[in-house]
Structure formats: C-alpha cells, structure tokens
Amino acid sequence: MTWWRRQRVALLALVLAAIAAVGVHLWLDALPMANRTSKDITTVESSASIAGQTLTLGAVRWDEFDAPSGSRTLSVRVEAEGATDAASCGVFTLTEQATGRLWENARADLDVPYDAGERSCLEDSGPYEILTVFLLPDDAEAPFLFDVPDTDGVIARFVVVP
C-alpha cells in the first residue's frame, strides 16, 4: 500500500480544515468590513449631541488611578444629559493623534470605584457623569482624539489634551 493511500483520510481532513479556515476568515473578517458603512465623524470643541444625549467634555487627568509599571492612566470625565429619546453609546475610544494608536475604555480592568461615574451613556433621561479610564503606555503623547460613537455610525470626536 502506498503512502498516499494510507494517508488519504488525513489529507482529506487537512484540505477540509483549510477550506473551513478560509471560510471562517471571510465570514468573520472580510464580509463585515465590506458591509461597513462610512462613519460620520464630527469634531467638536466641548459639547456634542449624540444618541439623544448631550455630552460635555469635563476633566481630563493623568494618573488618577493606579496602573501597572510601564503604563499610566488617562481619565476622561464627560457630563451627560439624556433626553426622552436617549439611547446608549458605543465603545469609547482614544486615539493618539501623532501615531494613530488606539485604546478602548479599560475601566473594567482597573481598580476604579463603582460610584465614580457611569461607564457609558444611559438610556435614561436626566443628568449624570460618565468616567472613562484608558490604560496607556508611558510613551503615549497628547493630543488625543476621544471618540464617542452611537449605534448608527455617527461619532462625536473631542480633541483631548490633559
């Protein structure tokens, strides 16, 4: 019996696994990017209306919370007031303007008190404060772009300089 005949089941399984891997890549990575609509980014000075919320940039502070060595935290506070049609926001992000490095809100990974402020936009009406905390490497340099997305692809962008 030749080697090809002895290994035909294993080779067939290998070919099917490769086809499945390509299919998963296309399904999870390529197709969502092709269907993605362009984002409507609005750069604002200090206040923006998004998802039925009026958001006003508050205090921005370095090292308000403990960080692992080689990194530091940047806290961004946002005063928010929801209208009757208020909806939740997407994931807050921070981009280093000079290099394009991007960070997501790391508040859940750090020792931030629960009562320090909300983690994201609320679907309730009324005023409240949002606290986002980003874990940045020591070499991160301001200015930063602080993006607040809604669920429809609209992004309010604040330029943040601590």
N, CA, C and O of each residue as an XYZ file, in Angstrom:
648
protein
N       0.849     -1.168      0.000
C       0.000      0.000      0.000
C       0.902      1.241      0.000
O       1.878      1.303      0.747
N       0.575      2.207     -0.826
C       1.407      3.410     -0.926
C       1.078      4.395      0.200
O       0.057      4.288      0.879
N       1.981      5.349      0.363
C       1.800      6.367      1.410
C       0.530      7.178      1.157
O      -0.181      7.490      2.112
N       0.222      7.527     -0.080
C      -0.970      8.314     -0.401
C      -2.241      7.588      0.014
O      -3.172      8.210      0.527
N      -2.287      6.289     -0.201
C      -3.478      5.519      0.175
C      -3.629      5.431      1.693
O      -4.741      5.508      2.217
N      -2.514      5.271      2.390
C      -2.582      5.177      3.849
C      -3.000      6.517      4.476
O      -3.658      6.518      5.517
N      -2.648      7.620      3.887
C      -2.881      8.940      4.462
C      -4.057      9.680      3.833
O      -4.243     10.864      4.113
N      -4.846      9.031      3.003
C      -5.906      9.733      2.277
C      -6.953     10.356      3.199
O      -7.445     11.442      2.891
N      -7.309      9.732      4.292
C      -8.290     10.290      5.223
C      -7.711     11.530      5.904
O      -8.394     12.545      6.038
N      -6.452     11.443      6.333
C      -5.815     12.592      6.981
C      -5.651     13.748      6.000
O      -5.868     14.901      6.371
N      -5.274     13.465      4.764
C      -5.116     14.525      3.768
C      -6.457     15.174      3.432
O      -6.538     16.393      3.276
N      -7.497     14.370      3.322
C      -8.823     14.916      3.062
C      -9.270     15.805      4.225
O      -9.846     16.869      3.998
N      -9.014     15.387      5.456
C      -9.355     16.198      6.626
C      -8.561     17.502      6.628
O      -9.101     18.547      6.991
N      -7.310     17.459      6.235
C      -6.484     18.657      6.166
C      -7.012     19.640      5.124
O      -7.059     20.844      5.377
N      -7.405     19.143      3.969
C      -7.969     20.011      2.923
C      -9.284     20.629      3.396
O      -9.514     21.820      3.183
N     -10.141     19.847      4.028
C     -11.407     20.374      4.533
C     -11.183     21.405      5.641
O     -11.905     22.400      5.709
N     -10.208     21.185      6.496
C      -9.897     22.148      7.558
C      -9.391     23.464      6.965
O      -9.746     24.537      7.452
N      -8.572     23.391      5.927
C      -8.079     24.610      5.273
C      -9.233     25.379      4.626
O      -9.287     26.605      4.721
N     -10.137     24.685      3.983
C     -11.302     25.328      3.375
C     -12.170     25.966      4.449
O     -12.665     27.077      4.260
N     -12.362     25.289      5.566
C     -13.156     25.831      6.678
C     -12.487     27.079      7.262
O     -13.171     28.051      7.584
N     -11.161     27.060      7.401
C     -10.450     28.221      7.943
C     -10.608     29.432      7.028
O     -10.823     30.544      7.509
N     -10.505     29.232      5.730
C     -10.701     30.336      4.782
C     -12.137     30.840      4.863
O     -12.371     32.049      4.838
N     -13.091     29.937      4.959
C     -14.491     30.338      5.079
C     -14.769     31.140      6.336
O     -15.485     32.140      6.289
N     -14.212     30.711      7.457
C     -14.397     31.443      8.719
C     -13.774     32.826      8.618
O     -14.369     33.805      9.070
N     -12.587     32.924      8.033
C     -11.942     34.235      7.859
C     -12.809     35.163      7.018
O     -13.010     36.324      7.377
N     -13.317     34.661      5.916
C     -14.176     35.503      5.068
C     -15.441     35.916      5.805
O     -15.854     37.073      5.728
N     -16.057     34.982      6.516
C     -17.313     35.255      7.210
C     -17.148     36.264      8.349
O     -17.974     37.162      8.514
N     -16.084     36.113      9.129
C     -15.916     36.952     10.316
C     -15.115     38.229     10.074
O     -15.315     39.211     10.788
N     -14.221     38.246      9.095
C     -13.353     39.398      8.899
C     -13.640     40.165      7.607
O     -13.834     41.380      7.643
N     -13.667     39.492      6.501
C     -13.775     40.183      5.215
C     -15.187     40.711      4.946
O     -15.335     41.867      4.552
N     -16.207     39.909      5.143
C     -17.574     40.354      4.851
C     -18.041     41.512      5.731
O     -18.643     42.449      5.205
N     -17.794     41.498      7.048
C     -18.208     42.656      7.849
C     -17.521     43.952      7.419
O     -18.141     45.015      7.464
N     -16.267     43.886      7.007
C     -15.572     45.089      6.555
C     -16.160     45.590      5.233
O     -16.247     46.800      5.020
N     -16.557     44.695      4.362
C     -17.138     45.098      3.085
C     -18.508     45.739      3.276
O     -18.884     46.637      2.522
N     -19.256     45.283      4.278
C     -20.589     45.819      4.526
C     -20.586     47.052      5.406
O     -21.632     47.673      5.597
N     -19.437     47.420      5.943
C     -19.341     48.553      6.866
C     -19.644     49.859      6.124
O     -19.097     50.125      5.053
N     -20.508     50.648      6.706
C     -20.816     51.948      6.124
C     -19.778     52.951      6.597
O     -19.110     52.744      7.610
N     -19.655     54.023      5.862
C     -18.695     55.039      6.270
C     -19.195     55.740      7.530
O     -20.397     55.913      7.731
N     -18.260     56.129      8.356
C     -18.586     56.775      9.622
C     -18.749     58.273      9.401
O     -18.029     58.877      8.606
N     -19.694     58.860     10.107
C     -19.900     60.298     10.087
C     -19.252     60.853     11.351
O     -19.840     60.805     12.432
N     -18.033     61.381     11.206
C     -17.278     61.880     12.355
C     -17.402     63.390     12.419
O     -17.105     64.095     11.455
N     -17.849     63.878     13.576
C     -17.976     65.308     13.807
C     -17.028     65.695     14.934
O     -17.170     65.219     16.060
N     -16.056     66.563     14.632
C     -15.136     67.039     15.657
C     -15.761     68.234     16.351
O     -16.182     69.193     15.703
N     -15.817     68.169     17.671
C     -16.462     69.223     18.454
C     -15.479     69.770     19.482
O     -14.518     69.099     19.859
N     -15.733     70.992     19.927
C     -14.859     71.645     20.915
C     -15.099     71.096     22.317
O     -14.200     70.514     22.924
N     -16.324     71.284     22.833
C     -16.555     70.895     24.227
C     -17.885     70.186     24.446
O     -18.063     69.538     25.477
N     -18.824     70.290     23.507
C     -20.143     69.700     23.714
C     -20.665     69.111     22.408
O     -20.426     69.651     21.328
N     -21.384     67.990     22.526
C     -21.927     67.322     21.348
C     -23.257     66.671     21.698
O     -23.496     66.301     22.847
N     -24.110     66.536     20.704
C     -25.368     65.805     20.854
C     -25.259     64.537     20.033
O     -25.032     64.573     18.824
N     -25.428     63.405     20.722
C     -25.315     62.112     20.049
C     -26.214     61.108     20.764
O     -26.251     61.072     21.993
N     -26.924     60.306     20.011
C     -27.793     59.245     20.541
C     -28.794     59.781     21.559
O     -29.098     59.107     22.543
N     -29.306     60.984     21.333
C     -30.267     61.571     22.262
C     -29.630     62.076     23.541
O     -30.329     62.371     24.510
N     -28.318     62.176     23.553
C     -27.565     62.624     24.721
C     -26.878     63.943     24.390
O     -26.450     64.158     23.256
N     -26.772     64.820     25.376
C     -25.923     65.997     25.258
C     -24.700     65.731     26.121
O     -24.803     65.617     27.342
N     -23.535     65.633     25.473
C     -22.298     65.286     26.154
C     -21.381     66.496     26.182
O     -21.151     67.136     25.156
N     -20.858     66.805     27.364
C     -19.933     67.911     27.536
C     -18.649     67.374     28.148
O     -18.672     66.717     29.189
N     -17.527     67.661     27.491
C     -16.242     67.187     27.976
C     -15.912     67.837     29.302
O     -15.995     69.057     29.442
N     -15.537     67.021     30.279
C     -15.193     67.514     31.615
C     -13.700     67.419     31.846
O     -12.903     67.684     30.946
N     -13.324     67.039     33.062
C     -11.921     66.976     33.448
C     -11.199     65.821     32.751
O     -11.754     64.738     32.563
N      -9.945     66.085     32.375
C      -9.073     65.069     31.783
C      -7.812     65.050     32.635
O      -7.130     66.066     32.763
N      -7.494     63.867     33.231
C      -6.383     63.791     34.186
C      -5.486     62.589     33.911
O      -5.961     61.501     33.583
N      -4.182     62.808     34.051
C      -3.209     61.727     34.024
C      -3.152     61.069     35.408
O      -3.324     61.745     36.423
N      -2.919     59.793     35.449
C      -2.573     59.028     36.656
C      -3.539     59.210     37.816
O      -3.113     59.270     38.969
N      -4.816     59.298     37.533
C      -5.814     59.380     38.605
C      -5.981     58.030     39.300
O      -6.345     57.968     40.474
N      -5.713     56.956     38.565
C      -5.845     55.604     39.103
C      -4.530     54.859     38.924
O      -3.733     55.195     38.048
N      -4.306     53.842     39.759
C      -3.075     53.057     39.695
C      -3.017     52.277     38.386
O      -4.028     51.794     37.877
N      -1.781     52.171     37.854
C      -1.558     51.435     36.610
C      -0.344     50.534     36.784
O       0.518     50.812     37.617
N      -0.268     49.461     36.010
C       0.921     48.600     36.056
C       2.167     49.373     35.622
O       2.058     50.404     34.957
N       3.334     48.886     35.991
C       4.559     49.591     35.615
C       4.696     49.607     34.093
O       4.330     48.652     33.408
N       5.227     50.706     33.588
C       5.370     50.877     32.143
C       4.141     51.472     31.492
O       4.097     51.638     30.273
N       3.137     51.795     32.300
C       1.913     52.373     31.751
C       1.373     53.427     32.706
O       1.837     53.556     33.839
N       0.399     54.165     32.238
C      -0.264     55.174     33.067
C      -1.705     55.289     32.606
O      -2.065     54.839     31.518
N      -2.514     55.894     33.445
C      -3.930     56.027     33.116
C      -4.240     57.449     32.680
O      -3.593     58.405     33.109
N      -5.220     57.565     31.837
C      -5.774     58.858     31.446
C      -7.276     58.770     31.683
O      -7.969     57.960     31.067
N      -7.768     59.616     32.587
C      -9.192     59.632     32.924
C      -9.874     60.760     32.176
O      -9.393     61.893     32.165
N     -10.992     60.445     31.552
C     -11.780     61.452     30.841
C     -13.181     61.432     31.437
O     -13.866     60.410     31.412
N     -13.595     62.572     31.973
C     -14.946     62.701     32.534
C     -15.821     63.456     31.540
O     -15.398     64.437     30.928
N     -17.043     62.973     31.398
C     -17.994     63.571     30.470
C     -19.292     63.830     31.227
O     -19.861     62.921     31.832
N     -19.748     65.065     31.187
C     -21.053     65.410     31.755
C     -22.097     65.093     30.690
O     -21.982     65.551     29.554
N     -23.111     64.315     31.050
C     -24.113     63.879     30.086
C     -25.510     64.215     30.587
O     -25.782     64.223     31.788
N     -26.375     64.489     29.636
C     -27.780     64.679     29.959
C     -28.590     64.018     28.857
O     -28.510     64.392     27.687
N     -29.374     63.023     29.263
C     -30.166     62.276     28.306
C     -31.530     62.906     28.100
O     -32.163     63.364     29.051
N     -31.975     62.927     26.863
C     -33.317     63.393     26.538
C     -34.277     62.214     26.652
O     -33.875     61.110     27.018
N     -35.536     62.452     26.339
C     -36.521     61.371     26.449
C     -36.260     60.256     25.434
O     -36.662     59.116     25.663
N     -35.595     60.566     24.319
C     -35.300     59.555     23.303
C     -33.854     59.055     23.409
O     -33.295     58.584     22.419
N     -33.250     59.150     24.583
C     -31.838     58.792     24.773
C     -31.601     57.314     24.501
O     -32.415     56.456     24.843
N     -30.466     57.047     23.878
C     -30.046     55.675     23.603
C     -28.628     55.494     24.132
O     -27.951     56.467     24.467
N     -28.191     54.260     24.203
C     -26.832     54.027     24.691
C     -25.819     54.336     23.596
O     -26.147     54.349     22.409
N     -24.599     54.582     24.014
C     -23.493     54.873     23.092
C     -22.720     53.590     22.821
O     -22.936     52.562     23.462
N     -21.818     53.680     21.858
C     -20.931     52.561     21.582
C     -19.738     52.578     22.518
O     -19.800     53.167     23.598
N     -18.660     51.943     22.115
C     -17.449     51.843     22.919
C     -16.624     53.117     22.753
O     -16.305     53.513     21.632
N     -16.280     53.756     23.867
C     -15.442     54.948     23.839
C     -14.025     54.547     23.448
O     -13.505     53.547     23.944
N     -13.400     55.314     22.566
C     -12.024     55.033     22.168
C     -11.180     56.292     22.278
O     -11.689     57.412     22.240
N      -9.889     56.080     22.413
C      -8.919     57.169     22.488
C      -7.831     56.857     21.476
O      -7.272     55.760     21.479
N      -7.526     57.821     20.608
C      -6.523     57.640     19.570
C      -5.421     58.664     19.752
O      -5.690     59.855     19.905
N      -4.191     58.206     19.736
C      -3.059     59.128     19.779
C      -2.959     59.790     18.415
O      -2.779     59.108     17.406
N      -3.071     61.101     18.376
C      -3.155     61.813     17.109
C      -1.886     61.655     16.279
O      -1.972     61.527     15.058
N      -0.717     61.659     16.903
C       0.537     61.600     16.158
C       0.793     60.239     15.519
O       1.304     60.169     14.401
N       0.442     59.153     16.217
C       0.791     57.818     15.723
C      -0.407     57.000     15.252
O      -0.233     56.035     14.509
N      -1.610     57.363     15.667
C      -2.794     56.592     15.297
C      -3.057     55.398     16.195
O      -3.977     54.624     15.932
N      -2.256     55.226     17.267
C      -2.514     54.105     18.186
C      -3.869     54.316     18.849
O      -4.247     55.439     19.182
N      -4.588     53.221     19.032
C      -5.969     53.275     19.507
C      -6.120     52.455     20.780
O      -5.576     51.357     20.893
N      -6.882     53.013     21.757
C      -7.162     52.310     23.005
C      -8.650     52.377     23.290
O      -9.311     53.363     22.966
N      -9.176     51.319     23.901
C     -10.563     51.291     24.349
C     -10.611     51.549     25.847
O      -9.602     51.444     26.543
N     -11.791     51.886     26.326
C     -12.002     52.157     27.740
C     -11.587     50.922     28.551
O     -12.113     49.830     28.339
N     -10.639     51.106     29.482
C     -10.108     49.994     30.279
C     -10.594     50.057     31.715
O      -9.991     49.454     32.603
N     -11.659     50.769     31.946
C     -12.135     50.968     33.313
C     -12.431     49.643     34.021
O     -12.145     49.505     35.210
N     -12.986     48.691     33.323
C     -13.335     47.413     33.939
C     -12.093     46.633     34.374
O     -12.179     45.784     35.262
N     -10.936     46.911     33.758
C      -9.712     46.188     34.072
C      -8.906     46.833     35.194
O      -7.928     46.252     35.666
N      -9.306     48.026     35.625
C      -8.563     48.760     36.649
C      -9.388     48.861     37.923
O     -10.585     48.570     37.926
N      -8.742     49.273     38.996
C      -9.406     49.412     40.286
C     -10.054     50.793     40.376
O      -9.535     51.695     41.033
N     -11.209     50.943     39.696
C     -11.942     52.205     39.685
C     -13.202     52.016     40.527
O     -13.955     51.067     40.309
N     -13.436     52.909     41.486
C     -14.631     52.754     42.326
C     -15.922     52.746     41.497
O     -16.053     53.465     40.507
N     -16.848     51.925     41.927
C     -18.117     51.781     41.210
C     -18.888     53.093     41.147
O     -19.536     53.386     40.142
N     -18.821     53.880     42.210
C     -19.611     55.112     42.278
C     -18.884     56.331     41.703
O     -19.324     57.459     41.925
N     -17.786     56.134     40.972
C     -17.027     57.256     40.408
C     -17.720     57.880     39.207
O     -17.361     58.986     38.803
N     -18.683     57.214     38.639
C     -19.405     57.691     37.456
C     -19.847     56.515     36.622
O     -19.424     55.382     36.852
N     -20.694     56.783     35.657
C     -21.191     55.712     34.782
C     -20.096     55.269     33.815
O     -19.150     56.011     33.551
N     -20.234     54.057     33.293
C     -19.251     53.530     32.341
C     -19.539     53.950     30.912
O     -18.628     54.002     30.086
N     -20.791     54.249     30.611
C     -21.188     54.604     29.248
C     -22.470     55.418     29.310
O     -22.961     55.735     30.394
N     -23.005     55.751     28.155
C     -24.258     56.505     28.104
C     -25.406     55.654     28.635
O     -25.458     54.446     28.405
N     -26.311     56.293     29.339
C     -27.501     55.618     29.854
C     -28.678     55.880     28.931
O     -28.698     56.870     28.200
N     -29.647     54.997     28.968
C     -30.850     55.187     28.168
C     -31.903     55.971     28.933
O     -33.046     56.075     28.487
N     -31.530     56.520     30.077
C     -32.456     57.300     30.895
C     -32.309     58.780     30.576
O     -31.275     59.227     30.079
N     -33.360     59.526     30.872
C     -33.260     60.969     30.746
C     -32.758     61.535     32.068
O     -32.917     60.918     33.121
N     -32.157     62.701     31.999
C     -31.629     63.341     33.195
C     -30.119     63.442     33.157
O     -29.474     62.788     32.337
N     -29.547     64.251     34.033
C     -28.095     64.451     34.038
C     -27.357     63.360     34.815
O     -27.880     62.808     35.784
N     -26.143     63.063     34.376
C     -25.266     62.109     35.049
C     -23.848     62.331     34.523
O     -23.641     63.081     33.569
N     -22.871     61.670     35.158
C     -21.472     61.804     34.745
C     -20.950     60.464     34.266
O     -21.237     59.425     34.861
N     -20.178     60.494     33.184
C     -19.528     59.295     32.647
C     -18.039     59.411     32.937
O     -17.443     60.468     32.733
N     -17.439     58.325     33.412
C     -15.996     58.287     33.633
C     -15.406     57.179     32.774
O     -15.761     56.009     32.918
N     -14.499     57.562     31.877
C     -13.768     56.576     31.084
C     -12.305     56.639     31.510
O     -11.766     57.719     31.751
N     -11.678     55.494     31.599
C     -10.279     55.423     32.001
C      -9.540     54.583     30.954
O      -9.924     53.453     30.654
N      -8.489     55.160     30.416
C      -7.696     54.485     29.391
C      -6.333     54.128     29.967
O      -5.719     54.934     30.666
N      -5.870     52.937     29.677
C      -4.569     52.460     30.121
C      -3.604     52.636     28.950
O      -3.705     51.941     27.939
N      -2.663     53.576     29.102
C      -1.761     53.944     28.009
C      -0.318     53.594     28.359
O       0.049     53.579     29.534
N       0.501     53.315     27.349
C       1.922     53.114     27.630
C       2.569     54.449     28.025
O       2.037     55.515     27.717
N       3.706     54.384     28.702
C       4.388     55.587     29.166
C       4.766     56.538     28.036
O       4.875     57.744     28.255
N       4.966     56.011     26.837
C       5.406     56.878     25.741
C       4.261     57.537     24.970
O       4.510     58.209     23.969
N       3.029     57.363     25.407
C       1.884     57.991     24.727
C       1.944     59.504     24.933
O       2.176     59.985     26.041
N       1.730     60.241     23.844
C       1.840     61.698     23.871
C       0.529     62.338     23.423
O      -0.113     61.867     22.485
N       0.138     63.420     24.107
C      -1.035     64.197     23.713
C      -0.660     65.009     22.474
O       0.526     65.242     22.239
N      -1.620     65.437     21.687
C      -3.063     65.383     21.880
C      -3.650     64.026     21.468
O      -3.067     63.269     20.692
N      -4.827     63.764     22.027
C      -5.559     62.543     21.743
C      -6.910     62.880     21.135
O      -7.430     63.981     21.319
N      -7.473     61.919     20.407
C      -8.825     62.042     19.864
C      -9.720     61.108     20.660
O      -9.524     59.893     20.640
N     -10.692     61.660     21.354
C     -11.618     60.903     22.192
C     -12.917     60.760     21.408
O     -13.620     61.746     21.187
N     -13.242     59.535     20.985
C     -14.405     59.286     20.135
C     -15.540     58.650     20.923
O     -15.344     57.696     21.676
N     -16.743     59.210     20.725
C     -17.961     58.687     21.342
C     -18.907     58.312     20.201
O     -19.492     59.199     19.580
N     -19.072     57.010     19.910
C     -19.958     56.602     18.820
C     -21.377     56.316     19.305
O     -21.601     55.973     20.465
N     -22.324     56.466     18.386
C     -23.671     55.971     18.685
C     -23.857     54.671     17.908
O     -22.906     54.176     17.304
N     -25.028     54.127     17.913
C     -25.253     52.839     17.264
C     -25.519     52.961     15.763
O     -25.628     51.944     15.077
N     -25.626     54.192     15.238
C     -25.912     54.395     13.819
C     -24.691     54.814     13.006
O     -24.840     55.222     11.854
N     -23.491     54.724     13.571
C     -22.280     55.080     12.838
C     -21.888     56.536     12.927
O     -20.963     56.967     12.238
N     -22.570     57.306     13.760
C     -22.207     58.705     13.972
C     -21.236     58.768     15.155
O     -21.461     58.145     16.192
N     -20.155     59.531     14.979
C     -19.127     59.630     16.022
C     -18.919     61.098     16.377
O     -18.714     61.938     15.501
N     -18.974     61.395     17.674
C     -18.606     62.718     18.180
C     -17.159     62.610     18.623
O     -16.816     61.743     19.427
N     -16.302     63.490     18.099
C     -14.877     63.445     18.403
C     -14.461     64.694     19.164
O     -14.687     65.822     18.726
N     -13.846     64.458     20.319
C     -13.295     65.548     21.127
C     -11.769     65.472     21.032
O     -11.202     64.381     21.087
N     -11.109     66.606     20.892
C      -9.652     66.646     20.964
C      -9.309     66.848     22.449
O      -9.735     67.820     23.072
N      -8.529     65.907     22.996
C      -8.242     65.897     24.428
C      -6.751     66.168     24.644
O      -5.894     65.483     24.087
N      -6.465     67.175     25.457
C      -5.099     67.490     25.869
C      -5.083     67.605     27.391
O      -5.559     68.600     27.938
N      -4.537     66.593     28.086
C      -4.543     66.643     29.547
C      -3.596     67.721     30.079
O      -3.481     67.897     31.292
